[in-house]
Amino acid sequence: MNPADTLRFATRAATAYPLRTALMMLAMSIGVAAVVVLTALGEGARRYVVDEFAALGANLLIVLPGRTETGGVSAGSFVTSTPRDLTNDDAAALARLPLVRRVAPLAVGNSEIAAAGRLREVMVLGTSADFLDLRGLALAQGSFLPRTDFDRAGAVAVIGDAIRVEIFGHQAAVGRMIRIGDNRLRVIGVLAPAGRGLGMSTDELVLVPVATAQAMFDTSGLFRIFVETTERSALAPAQDQIEELLRTRRDGELDITVITQDAMLGTFDRILGALTLAVAGIAGISLAVAGILVMNVMLVAVTQRTAEIGLLKALGARTTTIRHAFLAEAVLLSLAGAVSGFALGHAGAWGVRTAWPMLPAWPPDWAVAAALATALITGALFGVLPARRAAGLDPVQALSKR
């Protein structure tokens, strides 16, 4: 038989047993779909984190209290303990450095907001006037926090859009009074809707002067200091200047950590990239299981078609021809399962993107190619044994089983 005859024979053999063929295709398609969906989730998480950090700006440095000796980013980088807090004076000193464009100190806490007969829990963020531009936010109404010294408190607040809707509804919010804890503040601005960023929704924030937040939560320390450099190339020298300045202010002890955006991106990128590879490997195991199923079913098919094989041999079919016919059938089933799994996986990834629009769950090209190639290789590999068994049958004994 020529290649076209071999393919035609394999196709007819597969369609002659629709239930068996469907089960083998289903097993293979589930394996491919699992690889596509799981790698789409991993890649989507990686892209989400990268986009979130990119939204902070390209020239960002974050100063944290406490020292991370590894020089990188770890879980301890975000929850640190230190005998000496960052202060408003530290932030003011950083703002005077020649390579620094903007500085935004942060003091964070939770409290209750009460206004217009409504009450709810909110996150209060104490910061400065530069926070708006540093984070790339916009105002929908009013004005932002006044540009004053960091140590100067003020009874003013800027609220997120979700807070405005929930507390004031369709009424004007600017100029209204709100109560946060025991403090009465006047709303001077409303942020434009911006959604979530780094796990925090700016639409549900209340922003106040940093000194006001410190008095509100009875603390003199800062949670973080955001520093924007004059240009991206100034990140490294600005980091050195910041560390040298704060070391001097701490009597020679450097008990702070300066993290660059690239360091954070690199760390999260490596973690999530490894996670994507891990879930791809786990899903790839299902492809091996599917290959074993193909082999088992093909071995059963050889037993069922013993008389057919004997007849082919009696008509002069060579051993190589029969081997190629059964191998082509296994590859054809694997190919059909891989294609259907590819479609099923993309449908699953589309479902994830629909359910969580913020997660760009697109499977990486390498994962799709690897899944399809593995399915075909697995089908061909596990199809060798049934093909060899069919080709090795004695024609006389095979015909006697009719």
C-alpha positions in Angstrom: 0.0 0.0 0.0 1.2 3.5 -0.7 1.0 6.2 1.9 -2.5 7.4 0.7 -3.8 3.8 1.0 -2.3 3.4 4.5 -3.9 6.6 5.6 -7.3 5.6 4.1 -7.0 2.2 5.8 -6.3 3.8 9.2 -9.1 6.3 8.8 -11.7 3.5 8.0 -10.4 1.4 10.9 -10.8 4.3 13.3 -14.3 5.3 12.1 -15.5 1.6 12.2 -15.5 1.7 16.0 -16.8 5.2 16.9 -17.2 4.7 20.6 -13.6 3.3 21.0 -12.3 6.2 18.8 -14.2 8.8 20.8 -12.9 7.5 24.1 -9.3 7.6 22.9 -9.7 11.1 21.5 -11.3 12.3 24.7 -8.4 11.0 26.8 -5.9 12.8 24.6 -7.9 16.0 24.3 -8.3 16.3 28.1 -4.5 16.1 28.4 -3.8 18.7 25.8 -6.6 21.0 27.2 -5.2 20.7 30.7 -1.8 21.9 29.5 -3.3 24.8 27.6 -5.6 25.9 30.4 -3.1 25.6 33.3 -0.3 27.3 31.4 -2.8 30.0 30.4 -3.5 30.6 34.1 0.2 30.7 35.0 1.0 33.0 32.1 -2.0 35.2 32.9 -0.9 35.5 36.5 2.6 36.5 35.4 1.4 39.1 32.9 -1.0 40.5 35.5 1.8 41.0 38.1 4.1 42.5 35.4 1.4 44.9 34.3 0.5 45.9 37.9 4.1 46.9 38.6 4.5 48.6 35.2 1.6 50.8 36.2 3.6 52.2 39.0 6.0 53.8 36.5 9.4 52.8 35.2 11.5 55.0 37.5 10.2 53.8 40.8 12.2 53.0 44.0 10.5 51.7 47.1 12.1 52.3 50.5 11.1 49.8 53.2 11.9 49.8 56.9 14.2 46.9 57.9 17.0 45.3 56.1 16.7 42.4 53.6 20.3 41.0 53.4 19.8 39.1 50.2 19.3 42.3 48.3 16.4 40.9 46.5 12.7 40.6 47.1 11.1 37.9 49.3 8.1 37.5 51.4 9.9 39.3 54.2 10.4 42.3 51.9 6.7 43.2 52.4 6.4 42.3 56.1 9.4 43.5 57.9 10.4 44.3 61.5 12.9 47.0 62.4 14.0 48.8 65.6 13.9 52.2 63.7 11.0 53.4 61.6 11.1 55.5 58.5 10.0 59.0 59.3 8.6 62.1 57.6 12.0 63.7 58.0 13.6 60.8 56.1 11.1 61.4 53.3 11.8 65.1 53.2 15.5 64.5 53.1 15.1 62.0 50.2 13.1 64.7 48.3 16.1 66.9 48.3 18.4 64.5 46.5 19.4 65.6 43.0 18.3 62.4 41.2 14.9 62.4 42.9 11.8 63.9 41.1 9.0 63.0 43.5 8.6 61.4 46.9 5.4 60.0 48.4 5.5 58.7 52.0 2.9 56.2 52.9 1.1 55.6 56.2 -1.7 53.0 56.1 -4.5 51.9 58.4 -8.1 50.8 58.5 -10.9 52.8 60.0 -14.6 53.5 59.7 -16.0 56.3 57.5 -19.3 57.8 58.4 -21.2 60.4 56.4 -24.8 61.1 55.3 -26.1 58.5 57.7 -23.9 55.7 56.2 -21.1 53.8 57.7 -18.5 51.4 56.3 -14.9 50.1 56.8 -12.3 51.8 54.6 -8.5 51.7 54.1 -7.0 55.1 54.9 -3.8 56.0 53.1 -1.8 58.9 54.3 0.5 60.4 51.7 1.6 63.6 49.9 0.6 65.7 46.9 3.1 63.8 44.7 1.2 60.4 45.1 -1.3 61.4 42.4 1.3 61.8 39.6 3.6 59.1 41.0 0.9 56.5 40.7 -0.6 57.9 37.5 -4.0 58.5 39.0 -6.5 61.1 37.9 -9.1 63.3 39.6 -12.8 63.2 38.7 -13.8 66.1 40.9 -12.2 68.7 43.0 -8.5 68.8 43.9 -5.9 66.6 45.4 -4.1 66.8 48.7 -2.3 70.2 49.2 1.4 70.5 48.7 2.6 71.1 52.3 5.3 69.8 54.6 5.0 66.1 55.4 4.7 66.9 59.2 1.8 69.3 58.6 -1.6 67.7 59.2 -4.8 68.8 57.5 -8.5 68.0 58.0 -9.0 67.2 54.3 -9.5 64.0 52.4 -9.7 62.7 48.8 -12.0 59.7 48.4 -12.2 56.9 45.8 -15.1 56.7 43.3 -16.6 53.6 45.0 -16.6 55.4 48.3 -18.3 58.4 46.7 -21.0 56.2 45.2 -21.6 54.2 48.3 -21.6 57.1 50.8 -23.0 60.0 48.8 -24.8 58.4 45.9 -25.6 60.9 43.1 -25.1 63.9 45.4 -22.0 66.1 45.2 -19.2 64.8 47.4 -16.7 67.7 47.2 -17.1 70.1 50.2 -19.0 67.5 52.3 -17.8 66.5 55.7 -17.0 62.9 56.6 -15.9 61.3 59.9 -13.1 58.8 60.0 -12.7 57.4 63.4 -12.7 60.5 65.7 -11.6 62.9 63.0 -13.9 65.2 61.0 -12.5 65.8 57.5 -13.7 67.8 54.5 -13.8 66.0 51.1 -11.8 68.1 48.6 -11.5 65.7 45.7 -12.7 62.4 44.2 -10.4 60.1 42.3 -11.4 58.9 38.9 -12.3 55.2 38.6 -9.0 53.2 38.3 -9.8 49.7 39.4 -7.3 47.5 41.3 -3.6 47.9 41.5 -1.2 45.6 43.3 -4.2 44.0 45.1 -5.5 47.4 46.3 -8.4 49.2 44.8 -7.9 52.9 44.6 -11.6 53.3 44.1 -12.1 52.2 47.8 -9.4 54.4 49.3 -9.5 57.5 51.5 -6.4 59.6 51.1 -5.4 62.1 53.7 -2.2 64.0 54.5 0.4 61.7 55.9 0.7 63.5 59.2 -3.1 63.3 59.6 -3.0 59.5 59.1 -0.1 59.2 61.6 -2.1 61.1 64.2 -5.2 59.1 63.4 -3.4 55.8 63.9 -1.1 57.0 66.7 2.2 56.3 64.9 5.2 58.3 63.8 6.6 55.8 61.4 5.9 55.2 57.7 4.8 52.1 56.0 6.8 52.8 52.8 8.3 55.6 50.9 7.8 55.8 47.1 10.6 57.5 45.3 10.5 58.5 41.6 13.8 59.2 40.0 14.4 61.8 37.3 15.0 59.1 34.6 15.2 55.4 34.3 19.0 55.4 34.0 19.2 57.2 37.4 17.7 54.2 39.3 21.0 52.7 40.3 22.8 55.9 41.3 19.7 57.2 43.1 19.5 53.9 45.0 23.1 54.4 46.1 22.4 58.0 47.1 19.3 57.0 49.1 21.2 54.3 51.0 24.1 56.6 51.7 21.8 59.4 53.0 19.8 57.1 55.2 22.9 55.4 56.5 24.2 58.8 57.6 20.9 59.7 59.2 21.1 56.4 61.2 24.6 56.8 62.6 26.2 54.5 60.0 23.7 51.7 60.3 21.8 50.8 57.1 18.5 49.4 58.5 16.4 50.1 55.4 15.9 48.3 52.1 15.6 50.0 48.7 13.8 47.9 46.1 13.8 48.7 42.4 10.9 47.9 40.2 13.1 45.7 38.1 14.1 43.6 41.1 10.4 43.1 42.0 9.5 42.3 38.4 12.4 39.9 38.1 11.6 38.0 41.3 7.9 37.6 40.5 8.6 36.8 36.9 10.9 33.9 38.0 8.5 32.6 40.5 5.5 32.6 38.2 7.5 31.3 35.3 8.6 28.3 37.4 5.0 27.9 38.5 3.8 27.8 34.9 6.4 25.2 34.0 5.4 23.1 37.1 1.7 23.1 36.2 2.6 22.3 32.6 4.6 19.3 33.7 1.8 18.1 36.0 -0.7 18.5 33.1 1.7 16.7 30.8 1.5 13.6 32.9 -2.1 13.2 31.7 -0.8 13.0 28.2 1.3 10.0 29.2 -1.7 8.4 30.7 -3.6 9.1 27.5 -0.8 7.5 25.5 -1.0 4.3 27.7 -4.8 4.3 27.0 -4.1 4.5 23.3 -1.7 1.6 23.5 -4.2 -0.6 25.5 -7.1 0.1 23.2 -4.9 -0.5 20.2 -3.8 -3.9 21.7 -7.5 -4.8 22.1 -8.0 -3.7 18.5 -5.3 -6.1 17.3 -7.1 -9.0 19.0 -10.4 -8.0 17.5 -9.0 -7.6 14.0 -6.8 -10.7 14.0 -8.7 -12.3 11.1 -8.5 -9.0 9.1 -4.7 -8.9 9.6 -4.4 -12.6 8.5 -6.4 -11.8 5.4 -4.2 -8.9 4.5 -1.1 -11.1 4.9 -2.6 -13.8 2.8 -3.2 -11.2 0.1 0.4 -10.3 0.1 0.6 -7.4 2.5 4.1 -7.0 3.9 4.9 -6.9 7.7 6.1 -3.3 7.3 2.8 -2.3 5.6 0.7 -3.7 8.5 3.0 -2.1 11.0 2.7 1.3 9.3 -1.1 0.9 9.1 -1.6 0.4 12.8 1.0 3.0 13.7 -0.8 5.5 11.3 -4.1 4.7 13.1 -2.6 5.5 16.5 -1.0 8.8 15.2 -4.3 9.7 13.5 -6.2 9.3 16.8 -3.6 11.2 18.7 -3.7 14.0 16.2 -7.5 14.2 16.3 -7.4 14.2 20.1 -4.7 16.9 20.1 -6.6 19.2 17.8 -9.9 18.8 19.8 -7.9 19.3 23.1 -6.4 22.5 21.6 -9.9 23.8 20.8 -11.2 22.7 24.2 -8.2 24.4 26.0 -8.7 27.7 24.2 -12.4 27.5 25.1 -11.4 27.0 28.8 -8.9 29.9 28.7 -11.6 32.1 27.1 -13.9 31.1 30.0 -11.2 32.2 32.5 -10.7 35.6 30.7 -14.5 36.1 30.7 -14.9 35.2 34.4 -11.8 37.3 35.5 -11.3 40.1 32.9 -8.3 41.4 34.8 -6.4 38.1 34.2 -4.9 37.9 30.7 -5.1 34.1 30.5 -3.6 33.5 27.1 -1.6 30.2 26.8 2.0 30.8 25.8 3.0 29.6 22.3 5.6 27.2 23.7 3.1 25.4 25.9 0.6 24.9 23.0 3.4 23.7 20.7 4.8 21.4 23.4 1.3 20.0 24.2 0.5 19.2 20.6 4.0 17.7 20.0 3.8 15.6 23.1 0.4 14.3 22.2 1.7 13.2 18.8 4.9 11.7 20.1 3.1 9.9 22.9 0.5 8.5 20.5 3.2 7.3 18.1 5.4 5.9 20.9 2.7 3.9 22.6 1.3 2.8 19.2 4.6 1.0 18.3 3.9 -2.1 20.5 0.4 -2.8 19.1 1.7 -2.2 15.5 4.5 -4.6 16.1 2.2 -7.2 17.5 -0.2 -6.9 14.6 2.7 -7.2 12.1 4.1 -10.2 13.8 0.9 -12.4 13.6 1.1 -15.6 11.6 -1.3 -15.4 8.7 -2.5 -19.0 9.0 -3.2 -18.8 12.7 -4.8 -15.4 12.2 -7.2 -16.7 9.5 -8.1 -19.7 11.7 -9.6 -17.4 14.2 -12.3 -16.1 11.9 
